[in-house]
Amino acid sequence: LVNQLPEANLVLLRHLFGVLHRIEQNSGVNQMNAFNLALCIAPNMLWLPSPTGPEEESRSTKKVALLVQFLIENSGEIFGGDIASLF
């Protein structure tokens, strides 16, 4: 699915998850592992198109957080092994 994105979106996601992956690599010092980063970032990345109740928003946020965590942990495989070369 990532490869089906427009080039500009792919470049943006590649850089974003490159930064998040780099932060996650230093989690021993900053305590920001992929899970913690995902909880911070997920609510700002994807949201439901129309207002819903708090329970549905909570479920949606948890699903997005799991996706973001997966993308952080697997960013090298998803966006290319040379993701560290962006920096």
N, C-alpha and C positions, 0 to 999 in steps of 0.2 A: 504494500500500500504506500509506503514511503516513496518509492520510486515513481509512483503515479502522480505525486504532487508537482505543481508548477515549480520550475527551477528556483525562483526567488524564495518560495516557501521552504524548499528543501535546504537551501543554503542557510536560511535563518534558523531552522530547526537543528541543523548540523552544528552551527556555532553555539546555539543555546545549550544543547545537550553536551557539547564538548566542554563548555564552562562548568555545567553541573557535574559532569563526570570528573573533571579535574578537582572540584571542591570535594566530591565524594572520596576521591583518592586520599585526601588529607583528613578523613573523618577521625582518625586517631587523635588529631590535634584540635579540630574544630567541632567535633561531635555531630557533624552534618553528614550522616550516612544517606544512602539513596532514599530510604523511607522518610527520614526527616525532611530532606529536600523536597520530596514529592508532596508531602503534606503542606509545605509552604507555597509551592509553585502551582499545584493542581487547581486550586480555586480560581486562579487567574488565567488558566490556559483554555479550558473548555467549560461551558455551562449550558444549562438547559435553555432552549429558545424562548420558553414562556415561563412566567412565574408559577411555581408549584408550592406545595406544602413543605415544611421543614424536613419531614421524614424522607420525601423523595429527593430533595436537594442533598441531604446527607448521604443517601445511597449513591447518588450520582457523583458526588465529590469523592467518595471512597473508590468508586470504579475508576475515575480519572486519576486518582492518586496511585492506584495500582499500575495503570498504564504508564504514568510518568516514571514511577520507580523502575518498571521493566525497561523503559527506554534509557534511563540513566545507567542501569547496570549492564545493559547490552549495547551501549552506544557505539562501541568500536565495530561490532558485527553489523549493526543496523546502518550506520552512517559511514562506514569505511574504517579500516584499521589505522589509517593515518590521521585520525581525528586529533591526536595530540599535536600534529604538525601545524594546526591552525594557530597555535600560540607560539 
